Amino acid sequence: MRICVVTIAAHRHRHLSLQLRGLHRSDRRPDRHVVVAMGDPGVASTVARAGSDACTVFMPHAEGPLPLAAARNLGADRALDLGAELLVFLDVDCIPAPGMLRRYEDVAGDHRYRNALLCGPVTYLPPPPENGYDLDRLPGMVDPHPARPVPDDDAVLPSRDHHLFWSLSFATTATTWRRLGGFCTDYTGYGGEDTDFGCTAARSDVVLAWVGGAHAFHQYHPVSDPPVEHVHDIVTNATLFHRRWGWWPMRGWLDGFAERGLVRYDAGRDRWICTVAAR
């Protein structure tokens, strides 16, 4: 099975470098790797310095929220042009475990799961030591995020809970990707497009399959909880999602923003309103 990894990136050069090293050390290396640079010419330089043969696709972007959904679709289009049979989407912050690609390939080749969205466990790493992460030690640091299913390393857990889909690490055959039509490109910036894609999969009767052993490691970077720096993106994308699907996603974040006085809910018009100016 011809595997192509798709990564979208902007200004995460150090994280991308470690991902490239991780892919090079994989038990089963990808046949191709497509890296979509969202308005950041430094991405191509990072790929070149790493000695990677990844194909860098430049996506013009000057300012405003990043076009994450459109960038993933662009990367998938390029991967399909390169003959991909299995698309593996990996967040730029994620380092693959040595066996991740092999595990995705094995499960995608199983007739029970060849039409599924395959999702692997992701471990959020602590801040790196002074000399950075030691890739040899990562397999001993497996501690997957508790908000997602974690099957045993040799198990697969089918699921109809599509709200749990996330794009940090997932795989799908070219046939299933074409069936789903990609991510909705009306979303820009942070939040919403993953849940929308999960809803599209549910509507298309495409199950999720949580793939034990397909581990990835999310490199540390500072985050806010709730992510107040993305409040405008989240309200905009939540409103779009509500219009498309009839219910409000990201309620934990929206309620958290409301508690801080950053947004308010207008019950009469069933909408969330930002109470702070955009930066």
LINFENVEN-V698170 format. One line per field, one symbol per residue. ss: DSSP state (~ for helix, > for strand, _ for the rest). burial: 1 if it has 16 or more other C-alpha atoms within 10 Angstrom, else 0. A space follows every 50 residues. Layout:
BEGIN
ss = ???
burial = ???
END
This chain:
BEGIN
ss = __>>>>>>>___~~~~~~~~~~~~_______>>>>>>>___~~~~~~~~_ ____>>>>>________~~~~~~~~~~~~~~____>>>>>___>>>___~ ~~~~~~~~________>>>>>>>>__________~~~~~~~__>______ _____>>>>__~~~____>>>>>~~~~~~~____________~~~~~~~~ ~~~____>>>>>>>>>>>_________~~~~~~~~~~~~~~~~~~_____ ~~~~~~~~~___>>>>____>>>>_____
burial = 00111111110010111111111111011101111111111011011001 00011111100000011111111111111101011111111111111111 11111011000011111111111110000000001001000101000011 10000101000100111111111101100101110011111111111111 11000111111111111110000000010011111111111100000111 00111111000111000000011100000
END
